[in-house]
Amino acid sequence: MDIAGSIPASRRANGRVATVVVNSFLFKHPVFVGDLLSCYADVVKTGNTSVTVYIEV
């Protein structure tokens, strides 16, 4: 999920980014070894030196 969130953030920043904080994880169903996951990420807010990204898996 860190990689999924960094892709739209780095596109918005036009450069390198670093994850500073993760606000929460909400687990609705278990994920097992071998499961195929899809990650969707959107930029929610852009500040002067920060980007907030929402990720849904």
N, CA, C and O atoms as a Maestro MAE file, in Angstrom:
{
 s_m_m2io_version
 :::
 2.0.0
}

f_m_ct {
 s_m_title
 :::
 protein
 m_atom[228] {
  # First column is atom index #
  i_m_mmod_type
  r_m_x_coord
  r_m_y_coord
  r_m_z_coord
  i_m_residue_number
  s_m_chain_name
  s_m_pdb_residue_name
  s_m_pdb_atom_name
  i_m_atomic_number
  :::
  1 25 0.811 -1.170 0.000 1 A "MET " " N  " 7
  2 3 0.000 0.000 0.000 1 A "MET " " CA " 6
  3 2 0.866 1.249 0.000 1 A "MET " " C  " 6
  4 15 0.456 2.296 -0.501 1 A "MET " " O  " 8
  5 25 2.047 1.140 0.554 2 A "ASP " " N  " 7
  6 3 2.971 2.277 0.550 2 A "ASP " " CA " 6
  7 2 3.363 2.629 -0.881 2 A "ASP " " C  " 6
  8 15 3.424 3.804 -1.243 2 A "ASP " " O  " 8
  9 25 3.626 1.619 -1.681 3 A "ILE " " N  " 7
  10 3 3.999 1.852 -3.081 3 A "ILE " " CA " 6
  11 2 2.809 2.406 -3.863 3 A "ILE " " C  " 6
  12 15 2.972 3.309 -4.683 3 A "ILE " " O  " 8
  13 25 1.612 1.867 -3.612 4 A "ALA " " N  " 7
  14 3 0.415 2.348 -4.306 4 A "ALA " " CA " 6
  15 2 0.159 3.816 -3.990 4 A "ALA " " C  " 6
  16 15 -0.252 4.570 -4.873 4 A "ALA " " O  " 8
  17 25 0.393 4.234 -2.759 5 A "GLY " " N  " 7
  18 3 0.201 5.631 -2.385 5 A "GLY " " CA " 6
  19 2 1.280 6.553 -2.898 5 A "GLY " " C  " 6
  20 15 1.041 7.739 -3.121 5 A "GLY " " O  " 8
  21 25 2.478 6.003 -3.086 6 A "SER " " N  " 7
  22 3 3.574 6.866 -3.530 6 A "SER " " CA " 6
  23 2 3.483 7.213 -5.011 6 A "SER " " C  " 6
  24 15 4.045 8.224 -5.434 6 A "SER " " O  " 8
  25 25 2.799 6.412 -5.800 7 A "ILE " " N  " 7
  26 3 2.732 6.660 -7.249 7 A "ILE " " CA " 6
  27 2 1.992 7.965 -7.567 7 A "ILE " " C  " 6
  28 15 2.567 8.819 -8.242 7 A "ILE " " O  " 8
  29 25 0.743 8.164 -7.113 8 A "PRO " " N  " 7
  30 3 0.102 9.458 -7.420 8 A "PRO " " CA " 6
  31 2 0.758 10.629 -6.685 8 A "PRO " " C  " 6
  32 15 0.741 11.753 -7.187 8 A "PRO " " O  " 8
  33 25 1.334 10.384 -5.506 9 A "ALA " " N  " 7
  34 3 2.012 11.465 -4.773 9 A "ALA " " CA " 6
  35 2 3.249 11.937 -5.527 9 A "ALA " " C  " 6
  36 15 3.488 13.140 -5.628 9 A "ALA " " O  " 8
  37 25 4.035 11.010 -6.053 10 A "SER " " N  " 7
  38 3 5.245 11.404 -6.782 10 A "SER " " CA " 6
  39 2 4.899 12.063 -8.109 10 A "SER " " C  " 6
  40 15 5.637 12.927 -8.583 10 A "SER " " O  " 8
  41 25 3.786 11.662 -8.711 11 A "ARG " " N  " 7
  42 3 3.353 12.337 -9.940 11 A "ARG " " CA " 6
  43 2 2.945 13.780 -9.641 11 A "ARG " " C  " 6
  44 15 3.262 14.691 -10.406 11 A "ARG " " O  " 8
  45 25 2.241 13.980 -8.525 12 A "ARG " " N  " 7
  46 3 1.812 15.339 -8.147 12 A "ARG " " CA " 6
  47 2 3.014 16.192 -7.769 12 A "ARG " " C  " 6
  48 15 3.063 17.378 -8.093 12 A "ARG " " O  " 8
  49 25 3.995 15.586 -7.079 13 A "ALA " " N  " 7
  50 3 5.168 16.330 -6.617 13 A "ALA " " CA " 6
  51 2 6.216 16.501 -7.708 13 A "ALA " " C  " 6
  52 15 7.141 17.300 -7.559 13 A "ALA " " O  " 8
  53 25 6.081 15.763 -8.794 14 A "ASN " " N  " 7
  54 3 7.081 15.770 -9.872 14 A "ASN " " CA " 6
  55 2 8.462 15.415 -9.339 14 A "ASN " " C  " 6
  56 15 9.464 16.009 -9.738 14 A "ASN " " O  " 8
  57 25 8.507 14.442 -8.433 15 A "GLY " " N  " 7
  58 3 9.791 14.040 -7.861 15 A "GLY " " CA " 6
  59 2 9.619 12.980 -6.798 15 A "GLY " " C  " 6
  60 15 8.616 12.268 -6.757 15 A "GLY " " O  " 8
  61 25 10.614 12.889 -5.941 16 A "ARG " " N  " 7
  62 3 10.629 11.868 -4.909 16 A "ARG " " CA " 6
  63 2 9.753 12.262 -3.727 16 A "ARG " " C  " 6
  64 15 9.609 13.441 -3.403 16 A "ARG " " O  " 8
  65 25 9.166 11.241 -3.087 17 A "VAL " " N  " 7
  66 3 8.323 11.463 -1.911 17 A "VAL " " CA " 6
  67 2 8.695 10.453 -0.831 17 A "VAL " " C  " 6
  68 15 9.346 9.445 -1.106 17 A "VAL " " O  " 8
  69 25 8.277 10.736 0.395 18 A "ALA " " N  " 7
  70 3 8.501 9.825 1.521 18 A "ALA " " CA " 6
  71 2 7.223 9.748 2.345 18 A "ALA " " C  " 6
  72 15 6.539 10.752 2.539 18 A "ALA " " O  " 8
  73 25 6.906 8.551 2.828 19 A "THR " " N  " 7
  74 3 5.744 8.374 3.686 19 A "THR " " CA " 6
  75 2 6.108 8.824 5.092 19 A "THR " " C  " 6
  76 15 7.096 8.364 5.665 19 A "THR " " O  " 8
  77 25 5.301 9.731 5.646 20 A "VAL " " N  " 7
  78 3 5.557 10.252 6.984 20 A "VAL " " CA " 6
  79 2 4.647 9.580 7.998 20 A "VAL " " C  " 6
  80 15 5.098 9.202 9.079 20 A "VAL " " O  " 8
  81 25 3.377 9.428 7.666 21 A "VAL " " N  " 7
  82 3 2.420 8.873 8.621 21 A "VAL " " CA " 6
  83 2 1.324 8.113 7.872 21 A "VAL " " C  " 6
  84 15 0.951 8.465 6.753 21 A "VAL " " O  " 8
  85 25 0.826 7.071 8.515 22 A "VAL " " N  " 7
  86 3 -0.353 6.349 8.053 22 A "VAL " " CA " 6
  87 2 -1.419 6.561 9.117 22 A "VAL " " C  " 6
  88 15 -1.222 6.186 10.273 22 A "VAL " " O  " 8
  89 25 -2.545 7.158 8.742 23 A "ASN " " N  " 7
  90 3 -3.582 7.493 9.717 23 A "ASN " " CA " 6
  91 2 -4.329 6.272 10.225 23 A "ASN " " C  " 6
  92 15 -4.561 6.154 11.428 23 A "ASN " " O  " 8
  93 25 -4.711 5.362 9.339 24 A "SER " " N  " 7
  94 3 -5.478 4.207 9.806 24 A "SER " " CA " 6
  95 2 -5.511 3.119 8.750 24 A "SER " " C  " 6
  96 15 -5.337 3.371 7.558 24 A "SER " " O  " 8
  97 25 -5.739 1.906 9.222 25 A "PHE " " N  " 7
  98 3 -6.018 0.754 8.385 25 A "PHE " " CA " 6
  99 2 -7.352 0.193 8.846 25 A "PHE " " C  " 6
  100 15 -7.579 0.046 10.047 25 A "PHE " " O  " 8
  101 25 -8.227 -0.119 7.919 26 A "LEU " " N  " 7
  102 3 -9.505 -0.730 8.247 26 A "LEU " " CA " 6
  103 2 -9.586 -2.050 7.491 26 A "LEU " " C  " 6
  104 15 -9.748 -2.061 6.271 26 A "LEU " " O  " 8
  105 25 -9.473 -3.163 8.215 27 A "PHE " " N  " 7
  106 3 -9.493 -4.485 7.609 27 A "PHE " " CA " 6
  107 2 -10.917 -5.019 7.631 27 A "PHE " " C  " 6
  108 15 -11.478 -5.235 8.705 27 A "PHE " " O  " 8
  109 25 -11.515 -5.236 6.452 28 A "LYS " " N  " 7
  110 3 -12.878 -5.738 6.356 28 A "LYS " " CA " 6
  111 2 -12.916 -7.246 6.142 28 A "LYS " " C  " 6
  112 15 -13.826 -7.924 6.618 28 A "LYS " " O  " 8
  113 25 -11.916 -7.772 5.417 29 A "HIS " " N  " 7
  114 3 -11.842 -9.203 5.129 29 A "HIS " " CA " 6
  115 2 -10.383 -9.631 5.203 29 A "HIS " " C  " 6
  116 15 -9.489 -8.827 4.940 29 A "HIS " " O  " 8
  117 25 -10.134 -10.885 5.558 30 A "PRO " " N  " 7
  118 3 -8.750 -11.360 5.581 30 A "PRO " " CA " 6
  119 2 -8.182 -11.500 4.164 30 A "PRO " " C  " 6
  120 15 -8.919 -11.733 3.206 30 A "PRO " " O  " 8
  121 25 -6.873 -11.354 4.056 31 A "VAL " " N  " 7
  122 3 -6.164 -11.558 2.795 31 A "VAL " " CA " 6
  123 2 -5.234 -12.744 2.997 31 A "VAL " " C  " 6
  124 15 -4.473 -12.789 3.963 31 A "VAL " " O  " 8
  125 25 -5.298 -13.684 2.097 32 A "PHE " " N  " 7
  126 3 -4.512 -14.906 2.218 32 A "PHE " " CA " 6
  127 2 -3.372 -14.908 1.211 32 A "PHE " " C  " 6
  128 15 -3.423 -14.204 0.203 32 A "PHE " " O  " 8
  129 25 -2.354 -15.695 1.486 33 A "VAL " " N  " 7
  130 3 -1.221 -15.836 0.572 33 A "VAL " " CA " 6
  131 2 -1.738 -16.373 -0.752 33 A "VAL " " C  " 6
  132 15 -2.471 -17.362 -0.793 33 A "VAL " " O  " 8
  133 25 -1.351 -15.712 -1.829 34 A "GLY " " N  " 7
  134 3 -1.796 -16.117 -3.155 34 A "GLY " " CA " 6
  135 2 -2.979 -15.319 -3.668 34 A "GLY " " C  " 6
  136 15 -3.326 -15.434 -4.843 34 A "GLY " " O  " 8
  137 25 -3.618 -14.503 -2.815 35 A "ASP " " N  " 7
  138 3 -4.735 -13.657 -3.246 35 A "ASP " " CA " 6
  139 2 -4.229 -12.546 -4.150 35 A "ASP " " C  " 6
  140 15 -3.123 -12.039 -3.964 35 A "ASP " " O  " 8
  141 25 -5.033 -12.172 -5.119 36 A "LEU " " N  " 7
  142 3 -4.723 -11.070 -6.024 36 A "LEU " " CA " 6
  143 2 -5.444 -9.824 -5.530 36 A "LEU " " C  " 6
  144 15 -6.659 -9.841 -5.336 36 A "LEU " " O  " 8
  145 25 -4.689 -8.734 -5.323 37 A "LEU " " N  " 7
  146 3 -5.258 -7.493 -4.805 37 A "LEU " " CA " 6
  147 2 -5.156 -6.383 -5.839 37 A "LEU " " C  " 6
  148 15 -4.214 -6.342 -6.631 37 A "LEU " " O  " 8
  149 25 -6.126 -5.489 -5.825 38 A "SER " " N  " 7
  150 3 -6.084 -4.287 -6.648 38 A "SER " " CA " 6
  151 2 -6.021 -3.088 -5.714 38 A "SER " " C  " 6
  152 15 -6.786 -3.005 -4.752 38 A "SER " " O  " 8
  153 25 -5.113 -2.158 -5.994 39 A "CYS " " N  " 7
  154 3 -4.949 -0.962 -5.171 39 A "CYS " " CA " 6
  155 2 -5.340 0.263 -5.990 39 A "CYS " " C  " 6
  156 15 -4.871 0.451 -7.113 39 A "CYS " " O  " 8
  157 25 -6.210 1.097 -5.410 40 A "TYR " " N  " 7
  158 3 -6.645 2.323 -6.047 40 A "TYR " " CA " 6
  159 2 -6.250 3.485 -5.146 40 A "TYR " " C  " 6
  160 15 -6.552 3.480 -3.953 40 A "TYR " " O  " 8
  161 25 -5.581 4.472 -5.710 41 A "ALA " " N  " 7
  162 3 -5.089 5.597 -4.908 41 A "ALA " " CA " 6
  163 2 -5.452 6.910 -5.584 41 A "ALA " " C  " 6
  164 15 -5.336 7.054 -6.801 41 A "ALA " " O  " 8
  165 25 -5.893 7.863 -4.773 42 A "ASP " " N  " 7
  166 3 -6.242 9.200 -5.262 42 A "ASP " " CA " 6
  167 2 -5.627 10.251 -4.349 42 A "ASP " " C  " 6
  168 15 -5.563 10.070 -3.134 42 A "ASP " " O  " 8
  169 25 -5.179 11.342 -4.941 43 A "VAL " " N  " 7
  170 3 -4.693 12.474 -4.164 43 A "VAL " " CA " 6
  171 2 -5.910 13.221 -3.635 43 A "VAL " " C  " 6
  172 15 -6.760 13.664 -4.407 43 A "VAL " " O  " 8
  173 25 -5.988 13.357 -2.313 44 A "VAL " " N  " 7
  174 3 -7.127 14.001 -1.670 44 A "VAL " " CA " 6
  175 2 -6.854 15.481 -1.438 44 A "VAL " " C  " 6
  176 15 -7.722 16.325 -1.664 44 A "VAL " " O  " 8
  177 25 -5.643 15.788 -0.984 45 A "LYS " " N  " 7
  178 3 -5.302 17.171 -0.633 45 A "LYS " " CA " 6
  179 2 -3.833 17.418 -0.918 45 A "LYS " " C  " 6
  180 15 -2.996 16.537 -0.723 45 A "LYS " " O  " 8
  181 25 -3.524 18.620 -1.382 46 A "THR " " N  " 7
  182 3 -2.139 19.009 -1.632 46 A "THR " " CA " 6
  183 2 -1.838 20.275 -0.841 46 A "THR " " C  " 6
  184 15 -2.529 21.285 -0.979 46 A "THR " " O  " 8
  185 25 -0.800 20.208 -0.011 47 A "GLY " " N  " 7
  186 3 -0.351 21.380 0.742 47 A "GLY " " CA " 6
  187 2 0.924 21.927 0.136 47 A "GLY " " C  " 6
  188 15 1.307 21.542 -0.968 47 A "GLY " " O  " 8
  189 25 1.584 22.829 0.857 48 A "ASN " " N  " 7
  190 3 2.839 23.397 0.366 48 A "ASN " " CA " 6
  191 2 3.952 22.360 0.342 48 A "ASN " " C  " 6
  192 15 4.758 22.329 -0.588 48 A "ASN " " O  " 8
  193 25 3.996 21.511 1.364 49 A "THR " " N  " 7
  194 3 5.065 20.500 1.448 49 A "THR " " CA " 6
  195 2 4.504 19.117 1.725 49 A "THR " " C  " 6
  196 15 5.251 18.226 2.132 49 A "THR " " O  " 8
  197 25 3.198 18.911 1.514 50 A "SER " " N  " 7
  198 3 2.607 17.616 1.808 50 A "SER " " CA " 6
  199 2 1.542 17.238 0.793 50 A "SER " " C  " 6
  200 15 0.956 18.095 0.132 50 A "SER " " O  " 8
  201 25 1.307 15.948 0.685 51 A "VAL " " N  " 7
  202 3 0.271 15.410 -0.189 51 A "VAL " " CA " 6
  203 2 -0.476 14.345 0.604 51 A "VAL " " C  " 6
  204 15 0.150 13.450 1.172 51 A "VAL " " O  " 8
  205 25 -1.799 14.426 0.650 52 A "THR " " N  " 7
  206 3 -2.618 13.425 1.313 52 A "THR " " CA " 6
  207 2 -3.213 12.510 0.266 52 A "THR " " C  " 6
  208 15 -3.847 12.972 -0.683 52 A "THR " " O  " 8
  209 25 -3.010 11.203 0.436 53 A "VAL " " N  " 7
  210 3 -3.455 10.217 -0.553 53 A "VAL " " CA " 6
  211 2 -4.412 9.247 0.122 53 A "VAL " " C  " 6
  212 15 -4.140 8.762 1.221 53 A "VAL " " O  " 8
  213 25 -5.547 8.960 -0.542 54 A "TYR " " N  " 7
  214 3 -6.504 7.959 -0.084 54 A "TYR " " CA " 6
  215 2 -6.266 6.692 -0.886 54 A "TYR " " C  " 6
  216 15 -6.212 6.738 -2.115 54 A "TYR " " O  " 8
  217 25 -6.124 5.556 -0.203 55 A "ILE " " N  " 7
  218 3 -5.856 4.284 -0.867 55 A "ILE " " CA " 6
  219 2 -6.947 3.293 -0.500 55 A "ILE " " C  " 6
  220 15 -7.286 3.129 0.672 55 A "ILE " " O  " 8
  221 25 -7.492 2.635 -1.512 56 A "GLU " " N  " 7
  222 3 -8.483 1.581 -1.303 56 A "GLU " " CA " 6
  223 2 -7.945 0.315 -1.951 56 A "GLU " " C  " 6
  224 15 -7.495 0.333 -3.097 56 A "GLU " " O  " 8
  225 25 -7.996 -0.784 -1.207 57 A "VAL " " N  " 7
  226 3 -7.476 -2.057 -1.725 57 A "VAL " " CA " 6
  227 2 -8.608 -3.047 -1.798 57 A "VAL " " C  " 6
  228 15 -8.403 -4.190 -2.207 57 A "VAL " " O  " 8
  :::
 }
 m_bond[227] {
  # First column is bond index #
  i_m_from
  i_m_to
  i_m_order
  :::
  1 1 2 1
  2 2 3 1
  3 3 4 2
  4 3 5 1
  5 5 6 1
  6 6 7 1
  7 7 8 2
  8 7 9 1
  9 9 10 1
  10 10 11 1
  11 11 12 2
  12 11 13 1
  13 13 14 1
  14 14 15 1
  15 15 16 2
  16 15 17 1
  17 17 18 1
  18 18 19 1
  19 19 20 2
  20 19 21 1
  21 21 22 1
  22 22 23 1
  23 23 24 2
  24 23 25 1
  25 25 26 1
  26 26 27 1
  27 27 28 2
  28 27 29 1
  29 29 30 1
  30 30 31 1
  31 31 32 2
  32 31 33 1
  33 33 34 1
  34 34 35 1
  35 35 36 2
  36 35 37 1
  37 37 38 1
  38 38 39 1
  39 39 40 2
  40 39 41 1
  41 41 42 1
  42 42 43 1
  43 43 44 2
  44 43 45 1
  45 45 46 1
  46 46 47 1
  47 47 48 2
  48 47 49 1
  49 49 50 1
  50 50 51 1
  51 51 52 2
  52 51 53 1
  53 53 54 1
  54 54 55 1
  55 55 56 2
  56 55 57 1
  57 57 58 1
  58 58 59 1
  59 59 60 2
  60 59 61 1
  61 61 62 1
  62 62 63 1
  63 63 64 2
  64 63 65 1
  65 65 66 1
  66 66 67 1
  67 67 68 2
  68 67 69 1
  69 69 70 1
  70 70 71 1
  71 71 72 2
  72 71 73 1
  73 73 74 1
  74 74 75 1
  75 75 76 2
  76 75 77 1
  77 77 78 1
  78 78 79 1
  79 79 80 2
  80 79 81 1
  81 81 82 1
  82 82 83 1
  83 83 84 2
  84 83 85 1
  85 85 86 1
  86 86 87 1
  87 87 88 2
  88 87 89 1
  89 89 90 1
  90 90 91 1
  91 91 92 2
  92 91 93 1
  93 93 94 1
  94 94 95 1
  95 95 96 2
  96 95 97 1
  97 97 98 1
  98 98 99 1
  99 99 100 2
  100 99 101 1
  101 101 102 1
  102 102 103 1
  103 103 104 2
  104 103 105 1
  105 105 106 1
  106 106 107 1
  107 107 108 2
  108 107 109 1
  109 109 110 1
  110 110 111 1
  111 111 112 2
  112 111 113 1
  113 113 114 1
  114 114 115 1
  115 115 116 2
  116 115 117 1
  117 117 118 1
  118 118 119 1
  119 119 120 2
  120 119 121 1
  121 121 122 1
  122 122 123 1
  123 123 124 2
  124 123 125 1
  125 125 126 1
  126 126 127 1
  127 127 128 2
  128 127 129 1
  129 129 130 1
  130 130 131 1
  131 131 132 2
  132 131 133 1
  133 133 134 1
  134 134 135 1
  135 135 136 2
  136 135 137 1
  137 137 138 1
  138 138 139 1
  139 139 140 2
  140 139 141 1
  141 141 142 1
  142 142 143 1
  143 143 144 2
  144 143 145 1
  145 145 146 1
  146 146 147 1
  147 147 148 2
  148 147 149 1
  149 149 150 1
  150 150 151 1
  151 151 152 2
  152 151 153 1
  153 153 154 1
  154 154 155 1
  155 155 156 2
  156 155 157 1
  157 157 158 1
  158 158 159 1
  159 159 160 2
  160 159 161 1
  161 161 162 1
  162 162 163 1
  163 163 164 2
  164 163 165 1
  165 165 166 1
  166 166 167 1
  167 167 168 2
  168 167 169 1
  169 169 170 1
  170 170 171 1
  171 171 172 2
  172 171 173 1
  173 173 174 1
  174 174 175 1
  175 175 176 2
  176 175 177 1
  177 177 178 1
  178 178 179 1
  179 179 180 2
  180 179 181 1
  181 181 182 1
  182 182 183 1
  183 183 184 2
  184 183 185 1
  185 185 186 1
  186 186 187 1
  187 187 188 2
  188 187 189 1
  189 189 190 1
  190 190 191 1
  191 191 192 2
  192 191 193 1
  193 193 194 1
  194 194 195 1
  195 195 196 2
  196 195 197 1
  197 197 198 1
  198 198 199 1
  199 199 200 2
  200 199 201 1
  201 201 202 1
  202 202 203 1
  203 203 204 2
  204 203 205 1
  205 205 206 1
  206 206 207 1
  207 207 208 2
  208 207 209 1
  209 209 210 1
  210 210 211 1
  211 211 212 2
  212 211 213 1
  213 213 214 1
  214 214 215 1
  215 215 216 2
  216 215 217 1
  217 217 218 1
  218 218 219 1
  219 219 220 2
  220 219 221 1
  221 221 222 1
  222 222 223 1
  223 223 224 2
  224 223 225 1
  225 225 226 1
  226 226 227 1
  227 227 228 2
  :::
 }
}
